[in-house]
Amino acid sequence: MLELIVISTLNGVLFGMLLFLLSSGLTVIFSMMGVLNFAHASFYMLGAFFGFQLTKWIGFWPALVLAPLLVGAIGMAVERYGLRNTHKHGHVAELLLTFGLAFAIEEIVSMIWGKSPLDYRVPALLDFPAFTIFSTNYPAYKLFMLAVSVIIFVALLIVLKRTRVGLIVQAALTHPHMVGHLGHNVGRVFMAVFGVGSALAALAGVIAGPALVTQSDMAAALGPILFVVIVFGGLGSLPGAFIASLVIGLVQTFAVALDGSLASAFGPLDPAAGPSVLTDIWNVTIAQVAPIVPYMLLVIILIVRPMGLMGTRES
Amino acid sequence: MRKLTLAIAVIAPMLGHAASAEDTLKIGYIDPLSGGGASVGEGGLKTFQYLADELNAKGGILGHKIEIIPLDNKTNPQESLVQAQKAIDAGVHYITQGNGSSVGAALSDFVTKNNSRNPGKEVLYFNYAAVDPSLTNEKCSYWHFRWDASSDIKMEALTNYMKDTASIKKVYLINQDYSFGQSVRTDARKMLGAKRPDIQIVGDELHPLLKVTDFSPYIAKIKASGADSVVTGNWGQDFALLLKAAADAGLKVNWYTYYAGGAGGPTAVKQTGLDGQVFQITEGFANSGNKAAMDYEKAFRAKVNLSLWYPRAVNEMRMFKAAAEKANSIDPVKVAAALEDLKFEVLDGGQGIMRKDDHQFLQPIYISSFGKLTESEPFDEESTGWGWHLVSKIDTPQAMVSTTCKMARP
């Protein structure tokens, strides 16, 4: 049992940190620009595919730097030529633009790389078990993922809260005209923020690609849970997203480990009643419903605390 | 004038299409071409297109050119029915599908209803991979034909092999949470319990179909259970990711699988380094040793750049041709009658028969293991350098189970 708890904690923290790496970009864009970017998971996917392709050409380490830069540039172009034009039509138009973009990116990716999973391998340098615990290996690559996530979290916090750049960026959100009058180019600030947010998603893609699966539906698989993370943590709150990612990672991992069901808690139903929908619900284990647990959390938090864990506003 | 040319430009191809539609024999291929099952569905599509090209090069079926119409069902039963209706409206009389027994059950039901409501416009459903036993038992239909061995036949063959393997003591079952996965788990429990009562089932897991991105939590559970063998019916990314997580955690067990050979599977097995410890049960495989099958595999790989996952699809299309020629018609009603009890030499050698009672094709079954290859085994998988190696061949008489089907004949 101890073994299962330790391993599940490790797995949960790791999954949580990956979620954070992804949601950090989304939450930065949202808190700065008020744009809920539906295409965020698609930038994550682009990161993974670019990472795969560049790894093939120039190796993993250059790809780790180059792929996020490329995707960041694409993100900036999307902001400059797409979002900026739709901005005047309000948030719904922006939302629809990113929504459509998500589909377009998925189609383009599957046109270029096909729909089969790619053979995107962990770099040889990190392809060894870092340590063995209860005779289970813990891959070095997963530790690397963990380290990158922590570094990004700290770096983002420092930039946003402690530097002039962060100050301007935050001011540009609430008082764009004032910031403009002070001589800053507000449009360029937004473009940079969107670019950085997309680049963060791409970074998550480059490092998650080899660990999970690099396939044209990977955006659709992770997209919904990202929204759970940022709503649960509080829209636009970076520490909130951090805590929410860890909570969801751990909850989901532990839910899988549990075999309890209503039947095991209260005893089986009277067999004379025969099979029905009720017996199905009665016998279903927590492990079986694990994937929907985060969404149940989402519903509960929206009822109990609509602004999320650390959110400041109610929108 | 411009309007007229435009109208002609638009209408002319339609007319041409209508004229050629009389000659071509359209087969609606309803399978996932997007979403989690896309990699498998796309491989199937390429296989059927290859088979159609092959038949067309030899004059098609009774002079009719075959055209495969790809229809994306997103592994969703509801979407499949929309696509099936679309196909029927476009004049399709034959549909083929494989991925997902939930889809298979919906399609079988749909085709049966369609045929009773529209006499003279019958549609046949050729099933090449949906292996839920119910499709040829309580839910059997006259209009449904299955070329893959049903999951209980496979489990029968697999447990016949496992019962003689003394080293198996603790078995863990992990399957996808839908009709097929559930039948694998119940059959495994029932048959292992009957053949090897000393084997302990230490875990019985169902996880959502094609939704899990990281199987590490499941692997931790398998490890904690102390299992020495895992039985799984997982396919597509659910298998590849399961093995990938096992490789990361260094889980060393024997894997008894239905679909380790599917997209991404071999790559993941190679990563685990489990040479000869991953078993698969199929109706044929690349290194089966049968000369004709191996030549076929070579030609297929050269053109499609994929392994032949579905020797049964070859059997399906060849038998379709044989039945049409026997009936001397491509009318679905006549073809269906000709298919019943049709005996056929399968691709990998040996005789199979389309059982009249339930329309289940009975055929020889192979158990193979994945690992390093010998001189006489030329085919590796997914450029891993490893390939399938024959472990056991189960002939047709030992690879059948009885049916409870009470066929309603038209």
Boltz contact constraints between the chains, C-beta under 6 A:
constraints:
  - contact:
      token1: [A, 3]
      token2: [B, 224]
      max_distance: 6.0
  - contact:
      token1: [A, 4]
      token2: [B, 224]
      max_distance: 6.0
  - contact:
      token1: [A, 7]
      token2: [B, 220]
      max_distance: 6.0
  - contact:
      token1: [A, 8]
      token2: [B, 220]
      max_distance: 6.0
  - contact:
      token1: [A, 11]
      token2: [B, 216]
      max_distance: 6.0
  - contact:
      token1: [A, 11]
      token2: [B, 217]
      max_distance: 6.0
  - contact:
      token1: [A, 15]
      token2: [B, 214]
      max_distance: 6.0
  - contact:
      token1: [A, 115]
      token2: [B, 38]
      max_distance: 6.0
  - contact:
      token1: [A, 115]
      token2: [B, 39]
      max_distance: 6.0
  - contact:
      token1: [A, 115]
      token2: [B, 42]
      max_distance: 6.0
  - contact:
      token1: [A, 116]
      token2: [B, 39]
      max_distance: 6.0
  - contact:
      token1: [A, 116]
      token2: [B, 263]
      max_distance: 6.0
  - contact:
      token1: [A, 117]
      token2: [B, 39]
      max_distance: 6.0
  - contact:
      token1: [A, 117]
      token2: [B, 264]
      max_distance: 6.0
  - contact:
      token1: [A, 119]
      token2: [B, 267]
      max_distance: 6.0
  - contact:
      token1: [A, 136]
      token2: [B, 223]
      max_distance: 6.0
  - contact:
      token1: [A, 136]
      token2: [B, 249]
      max_distance: 6.0
  - contact:
      token1: [A, 137]
      token2: [B, 249]
      max_distance: 6.0
  - contact:
      token1: [A, 137]
      token2: [B, 250]
      max_distance: 6.0
  - contact:
      token1: [A, 139]
      token2: [B, 248]
      max_distance: 6.0
  - contact:
      token1: [A, 212]
      token2: [B, 213]
      max_distance: 6.0
  - contact:
      token1: [A, 213]
      token2: [B, 237]
      max_distance: 6.0
  - contact:
      token1: [A, 213]
      token2: [B, 241]
      max_distance: 6.0
  - contact:
      token1: [A, 217]
      token2: [B, 35]
      max_distance: 6.0
  - contact:
      token1: [A, 217]
      token2: [B, 36]
      max_distance: 6.0
  - contact:
      token1: [A, 221]
      token2: [B, 213]
      max_distance: 6.0
  - contact:
      token1: [A, 253]
      token2: [B, 217]
      max_distance: 6.0
  - contact:
      token1: [A, 256]
      token2: [B, 217]
      max_distance: 6.0
  - contact:
      token1: [A, 257]
      token2: [B, 221]
      max_distance: 6.0
  - contact:
      token1: [A, 288]
      token2: [B, 206]
      max_distance: 6.0
  - contact:
      token1: [A, 291]
      token2: [B, 208]
      max_distance: 6.0
  - contact:
      token1: [A, 291]
      token2: [B, 211]
      max_distance: 6.0
